[in-house]
Amino acid sequence: ARVGVTEHEVNEYFDNLEVSLHDIPAQNIFNFDETHFVDNPKSKRAIVKRGKRRVESKIEHSKQSFSVMFCGSAAGVYLPPMVIYKAKNRYTGWEEGGIPGAKYDATDSGWFDLRTFERWYFEIFLPHAQNLPGEKFVIGDNLQSHFSPAVIASCLENNIVFSMLIPNATHLLQVLDVAVFRPLKRHWAVVLFDWRKESRKTGSIPKEHFPQLLYRVFKNLKEEYLIAGFKACGIHPLDRTQVLKRLPGVNRDPGGSHTVEVLNESVMSLLHDHCGIGQGASTLTKKREGR
């Protein structure tokens, strides 16, 4: 499905962005996305004696996961996240020692639903957005479960615009997915591995431990990740070529005589600089080509 994203769809999306983002500053442009933290540190690189074929380390893990909503601006500002536990109820002990301003809730599925997204909007995003003058522009997934009538009414009242991504194009346009979640999960693997060794706990991660672990990961996030993500997605600064060049087939080498000429000139220039081959060799090559 991702391969099916077309150049026309991307251009149409950016045609709309050019109108919508006009005169909106970086601190008013946001991206939000939900991700999962799994209880599995996966593999690590190690330096070992030459010839050793298998390097193994025994460590506890389970199929447990935690859903977390992140949001950040094109100015590199991260908002406090919101954590969703897979449980019937949530308890205050599951909220202690975590990131300042973070919120916590629980659902049967462990994912965000209409109620929990509404909480995230009113308790995390809106308090931050209300302090910013002018229009606020928010980019996220096109999930109907995220938008209640109360959220829509609040957006109209507070000059907030939600822009939905092209279906199956999160790998191209979802800022957090493109530039933030990879280093985030890398930090998580290190934190999880170290915690397992320190605590020596078996089985799944106790929910009352997760806020502290997430805080250890969150404090390693750099504003450069967000800024680079908005640039790579062509959103700020606005530049659709950043996305178009990553579409399959769009940047394919057309070949032809011009490409051959450029290649020949590059090779001869390299030989001249590093091997001392001068103009005579270049002239000889041209004569041979004439034959």
C-alpha positions, 0 to 999 in steps of 0.5 A: 500500500505504501508503494501505491502512494502517487506523485499526484497525491503528494503534490495535491497534499502540498498544494493544500499545505502551501495555502494552509501553512502561509504565515504560520510560525514553526512553534504553531505547527505540530505533529502528533502520533501514537507508538508502542513500547514493547517489552523486548530489548532485541539484539545489541551489537557487541565486540567479541573474539574473532571466530566466535559465531554465536553471542547470546545473553539471557534476558527476561522479556514478555509480549507486554506493550504500552501505548504512548501519544507524542506531539511536537512542534516544528520549533523542536518543542516536545509536549508531555506524552500520554500513556495508555495501559491495557487494563480495565482501570488505572491506578495512581501508582501507575502514574508516579515518578514519570515525566512532568505534565504527562497523563495516564489512562487505561483502555481494554485494547491498550490503544487510544479511543475517542475518550482518551484522545479527547483527554489528550487534546484537552489536558495536554495539547490545548493548554499549550496551544492556548498560549500561542498567538495566531492559528495552530496547525496540527498534522496527524493520522486520519482516524475517526476515533480521534475526533469527538464533537467536543474536540471539533468545537474546541478547534473552531473556538481556539483557531486550531486546524487539524490536517490529515495525512495521505493514507499509507504515507506515514513513512513519508509525511509523519514527522515523528515516525520519520525522525523521532521514533527510531532514536526513541526506540533505540534509547528505550532498548538501552533503558530496558536492557539496563533496567532488567539487569538492575532490577532482576525482575522476571515476567512483564514490566510492572506498570508502576515502573513504566513512568520512570522508565519512560522518563529516562527515555524522554529526557534523551530526546533532542529538539534536533530530531523534531526539526530534522523530521519536519524538514525531511517531510517537507513541512517546515520549511515547506519543500515538497521535493523532500518527499517526492524524491523518496517516492519509488520511480520518481527519481529514477535515472533516465539514462541516455547519452547525456548520462554517459557523457557526465559519467565519462567526464567524472571518471576522467576528472578523477583520473586526472586528479589522482593518477596524473592523467592529463589532457592528452589522455582525454583527447586520446579517449575522444579520438577512440570514441570517434572511431 
